[in-house]
Amino acid sequence: MDRLHVVIVGAGFGGLAAARELADAPVDVTLVDQNNFHTFQPLLYQVATSGLASADVAYPVRGSAARQENLAFRQATVIGADLDARVLHLQHPEHEVEDLTYDHLVVAAGATTNTFGIPGVDHHGFPLYNLADAVRLRNHVLERFEAADADPSLMDDGALTFVVVGGGPTGVEVAGALTELFQVVLRKDFRQLDVDRARVVLVEMQDQLLGPFSPVSQAHAREALTQRGVEVRTGVQVARVRANRVTLADGEELAAHTLVWAAGVKANPIGAALGLRTGRAGRIEVGPDLAVSDHPGVWAIGDVAAIVDGRGRDGTLLPQLAPVAIQSGRHVARQICCVAAGQAPPRSPFRYRDKGTMATIGRSRAVAELPFGIRLRGFPAWLAWLGLHLLMLAGFRNRISVFANWFWNWLTYDRGPRLIFRSRPRADD
Amino acid sequence: MDRLHVVIVGAGFGGLAAARELADAPVDVTLVDQNNFHTFQPLLYQVATSGLASADVAYPVRGSAARQENLAFRQATVIGADLDARVLHLQHPEHEVEDLTYDHLVVAAGATTNTFGIPGVDHHGFPLYNLADAVRLRNHVLERFEAADADPSLMDDGALTFVVVGGGPTGVEVAGALTELFQVVLRKDFRQLDVDRARVVLVEMQDQLLGPFSPVSQAHAREALTQRGVEVRTGVQVARVRANRVTLADGEELAAHTLVWAAGVKANPIGAALGLRTGRAGRIEVGPDLAVSDHPGVWAIGDVAAIVDGRGRDGTLLPQLAPVAIQSGRHVARQICCVAAGQAPPRSPFRYRDKGTMATIGRSRAVAELPFGIRLRGFPAWLAWLGLHLLMLAGFRNRISVFANWFWNWLTYDRGPRLIFRSRPRADD
């Protein structure tokens, strides 16, 4: 029997976990991603706030492939498929098209920003979902300070007001990191500027920050942010965004040149493009074993999949978080392993183990909710957050670099990579 | 008496050195650069060949300004000046215009690539003079491998042939680092590709590489490069460049998708734009004290200045190298210090102390020519090169990061930041 060919679309947490779980299986694996690197999304906010360099949170996929005999990589975009013939159509960056046949297709294409159709967000908002987003936000933030330094009257127009929308972990983390950047680093960098006038406004439509956390953690996060100067506005939505104004649903208008959009994601539209049935927020419908019904050999995992929470809550979908992606990727890989070993597909249902959630709130502060009711906050939570994220980072080198950077930042109150740098391609590139 | 205002245009080696030398002088200093960071140009070739991350060779100028009381910074481009009124016209990135009055103007705007009008080089060549150049080349090189992996027939068209033009230190270093990247890293990354077919061709119009070095060092460099698989072509010029072909003056046509242009620089055109008298390759004419005649208070240093070598060789200009820039920057700063202290300008002539030159040729190999006839090659030269460049790097953090990266690369034969990443701005940015 020929070796099975498993094609995995997406080199995020889910796709990489699936690929690694297949390392010893008698299959050939091809990982497809439009970038040649895996992005460690939980630390993108630190790139956006000059705490880490972009290379620190990016890990070359071929670094994994080089160490795994049965793993190949294709830098390409999926432009379609013939699911009956089990052929995937790829487009390479320079427009060559390639047909890739597969026995198993694992769709792990992740999510993208959801702006919920709020006017102006698509155009003016800064999402924080991929590496380009993070670098773009970093450039923009630093440019606001350069502009205000050259012409302080711009501050009256909101040049140094930064509105962060979304009170989940990303919003909380970016708001905390922004105030810290301003107070700790840019205050020294811009001595002639009244940096105290820089504002960070965190807007959340629910009444509490960090929705899924316990009230104690929620209150701690709000208090820590407020103490550090973040203006927290809960229970209000953004109604409209222009280049220099953010209008809230209660009519308030904030003069602000920056809107960070951390309010929600929707599934990568690949599901619909492949003709798969999609449900809420475009997520691909999967069975309890994460197989896509009607299309034998097709699986979906992570953010792109509508995985029903099997723990009793009727029909609730699992959250779009890294641990879900990793665990679902491993689950599908194990199903495929069985088939490759000549067994019938076990069709065993995926069970998510919730290992807790965490969010940092700037220097030395965090909240963490772990299994068995363990709740940490303040410095211990922050240490737990650091340790966990170092462990999760792909690549030993990146771990060392991130650790060294964190230690340096913590020790010196410095931020090294506060660079305004765009790598514009030339016209003919 | 009011404090003198010294405006320095350019935050390269020369501009930074001048600014630092003025730290204790009773003057106010404004450093102007179009980027908010200083670029450590000698290591750009390592960014281009995935050895270092872009943040490793960029140091935020405001990091210097934060530590130096009398130093301010403006991120802006010089668009003109009224030299009689001593006013400099700046344009900020968002197009606001600012007039900056000065008592002393130090032009330290560096150089730019000189393509000598050879057809196609402007359009298809990859220069290696600033950070954007380095990242663009890195992306391009890695993309050639991704493309060839997806379609090996592209190799016949030259997808994996890399022509480096210019046998000076930059050309030698980039050629050596490219072969090393291919043989040590990409061979593992692209297991399905015959990476041995990748070619690096180094073209130099003179008969020897490393023109200013001794024949012994020249021979060593050629031998080391050849040993590592670089095809060295001396005594021949490039006649014409197309997207996938490089035509040499002797009629040979190389199928190559990449031309690295390291064959020469010319002065930043700012001299002519300001109405200053320029000489060879656009360099601003200066007196022996580096003052620009006819324009009291204007000085020029480093690559942009036509500094006559005072060591006897009639009319020869000093080379466009970092040590010249640094020493000339300090010299001008000391002249200005005297004036600020109320003394007459000393008009003392600038004397360049040649502290030697070095070039690496990949892993563990280099040539170095130091004063007193000391010549090193091989491993000792490589260690000397490493040490000197670590010392020269601006910023303790960058030093640590570069050192750690080098140690890692040397130990593991890995290259971390082999990322294809462009931080494209959004349309409205």
Interface residues (C-beta under 8 A of the other chain):
Chain A: N35 N36 F37 A53 S54 A55 D56 A58 P60 R62 G63 A65 A66 A72 R74 Q75 A76 H92 P93 E94 E96 E98 H123 H124 L131 A132 V135 R136 N139 H140 L142 E143 E146 A147 D149 A150 D151 K188 D189 F190 R191 Q192 A243 G395 R397 N398 I400 S401 A404 N405 W408 T412 D414 G416 P417 R418 L419 I420 F421 R422 S423 R424 P425 R426 D428 D429
Chain B: N35 N36 F37 A53 S54 A55 D56 A58 P60 R62 G63 A65 A66 A72 R74 Q75 A76 H92 P93 E94 E96 E98 H123 H124 L131 A132 V135 R136 N139 H140 L142 E143 E146 A147 D149 A150 D151 K188 D189 F190 R191 Q192 A243 G395 R397 N398 I400 S401 A404 N405 W408 T412 D414 G416 P417 R418 L419 I420 F421 R422 S423 R424 P425 R426 D428 D429
